Amino acid sequence: MNIEILDARHAEAYRQLRLEALEQYPEAFASSYEEEKDFPLERFHRRLTGTDSTTLGAWHESELIGSVTLVYERKPKLQHRANIMAMYVKPSHRGSGIGKELMQQTIRTARSAGTIEQIYLSVMAHNEPAKRLYQALGFEAYGKDWRALKIGQTYYDEELMALFL
């Protein structure tokens, strides 16, 4: 396995992984497969080359099997914060430590920025494996976003977590 920062060269692989995540786990993401399936490749290219975030990818041989995005706050009063978004590892590779490696590298990336003091994320309240991973890395729950997402007539709660660097 190899973890690296994704860039424009990886747009198609990232697009495929992102759409898989959205289609297979709609309750885990604010965006939907229906919204993003027709986005042009250029939109994914821009996501990977913008200055407001860094996306890391985990590769097994030539297959992108996981990714996570660190989004930087730009307002002066919030620049000490960053947010983890869109964490996903293919089900066939879960339990092998890839998620942990992705998160550890993301935390190192945040630390290396020099200005980030805390990292925030939200996780589906029912996703116990993900919550255990984040807690093992030092994240602490600080609240719940009740009925954060609504898909059809079903609501999903999110747990809010933070890591102080």
C-alpha positions in Angstrom: 0.0 0.0 0.0 1.1 3.5 -0.8 -0.4 6.8 0.4 0.2 10.0 -1.5 -1.4 13.4 -2.0 -3.7 13.2 -5.0 -3.4 15.7 -7.8 -4.8 16.2 -11.3 -3.2 13.0 -12.6 -5.5 11.1 -10.2 -8.8 12.7 -11.1 -10.4 9.7 -12.9 -9.4 7.2 -10.2 -10.7 9.6 -7.5 -13.9 10.2 -9.4 -14.5 6.4 -9.6 -13.8 5.9 -5.9 -15.9 8.9 -4.9 -18.9 7.7 -6.9 -18.6 4.2 -5.4 -18.6 5.7 -1.9 -21.6 7.9 -2.6 -23.6 5.1 -4.3 -22.8 2.4 -1.7 -23.0 4.5 1.5 -25.4 7.4 0.8 -26.0 8.0 4.5 -22.3 8.7 5.1 -21.9 11.8 2.8 -23.8 15.1 2.5 -23.4 14.8 -1.3 -25.3 12.2 -3.3 -24.4 9.9 -6.2 -27.2 11.5 -8.2 -25.7 14.9 -7.7 -22.1 13.9 -8.7 -22.5 11.1 -11.2 -22.7 13.6 -14.1 -20.0 16.0 -12.9 -17.4 16.5 -15.6 -14.0 15.1 -14.9 -12.7 18.7 -14.7 -14.7 19.2 -11.5 -12.8 16.4 -9.8 -9.6 17.8 -11.2 -10.3 21.1 -9.5 -11.0 19.4 -6.2 -7.6 17.8 -6.3 -5.7 20.9 -7.4 -7.4 23.6 -5.2 -5.6 25.4 -2.4 -8.4 25.0 0.1 -7.9 21.3 0.7 -5.5 18.4 0.4 -6.8 14.9 -0.6 -4.8 11.9 0.3 -5.2 8.5 -1.5 -4.3 5.0 -0.6 -3.2 2.8 -3.4 -2.9 -1.0 -3.6 -0.9 -1.7 -6.7 -2.5 0.6 -9.3 -6.0 0.7 -7.6 -7.1 3.7 -5.5 -8.7 2.0 -2.5 -9.2 4.8 -0.1 -9.1 8.6 0.3 -9.7 11.4 2.7 -9.7 15.2 2.4 -8.4 17.8 4.7 -10.2 21.1 4.2 -8.5 24.3 5.5 -10.4 27.1 7.0 -9.5 30.4 5.2 -11.2 33.1 7.4 -8.5 34.7 9.6 -10.3 33.8 12.9 -10.7 30.2 11.8 -7.3 29.5 10.2 -6.2 27.5 13.3 -8.8 24.8 12.3 -9.2 22.2 9.6 -11.9 19.7 8.8 -11.7 16.1 7.7 -14.2 15.2 5.0 -15.1 12.3 2.7 -13.1 9.6 4.4 -13.6 6.3 2.5 -11.9 2.9 2.2 -13.2 0.2 -0.1 -15.0 -2.5 1.9 -12.7 -5.2 0.5 -9.7 -3.4 2.2 -11.3 -2.5 5.5 -9.8 -3.9 8.6 -6.3 -3.9 7.2 -5.1 -0.6 8.7 -5.5 1.5 5.6 -8.0 3.8 7.2 -5.7 4.3 10.2 -2.8 5.1 7.9 -4.8 7.5 5.9 -5.9 9.3 9.0 -2.4 9.4 10.5 -1.0 10.9 7.3 -3.8 13.4 7.3 -3.0 14.4 10.8 0.7 14.7 9.9 -0.3 16.9 6.9 -2.3 19.2 9.2 0.6 19.5 11.7 3.1 20.3 8.9 0.9 23.2 7.8 2.2 25.0 11.0 -0.9 26.9 11.7 -3.5 24.2 12.4 -4.3 23.6 16.1 -7.4 21.5 15.8 -9.1 19.2 13.4 -12.8 18.5 13.2 -14.8 15.7 11.6 -18.3 14.3 11.7 -19.2 10.6 11.6 -22.5 8.8 11.3 -23.6 8.2 14.9 -24.2 4.5 14.1 -20.7 3.9 12.5 -19.0 2.3 15.5 -15.9 1.1 13.6 -15.1 4.6 12.3 -15.8 6.1 15.7 -13.4 3.6 17.4 -10.7 4.5 14.8 -11.1 8.2 15.4 -11.1 7.8 19.2 -7.9 5.7 18.9 -6.3 8.5 17.1 -7.2 11.0 19.8 -10.4 12.5 18.5 -13.0 13.3 21.2 -16.7 13.6 20.7 -18.1 17.0 21.6 -21.7 16.8 20.3 -24.3 15.3 18.1 -25.9 16.8 15.0 -29.4 15.3 15.3 -31.1 14.5 12.0 -28.1 15.8 10.2 -29.0 14.1 6.9 -32.4 13.1 5.5 -32.6 10.5 2.7 -36.2 10.0 1.7 -38.1 9.9 5.0 -35.1 8.6 7.1 -33.0 10.8 9.2 -29.3 10.1 10.2 -27.5 11.6 13.2 -23.9 12.6 13.1 -21.4 12.6 15.9 -19.1 15.6 16.0 -15.4 15.0 17.0 -12.3 17.1 17.4 -8.6 16.5 17.8 -6.4 19.2 19.4 -2.9 19.1 18.0 
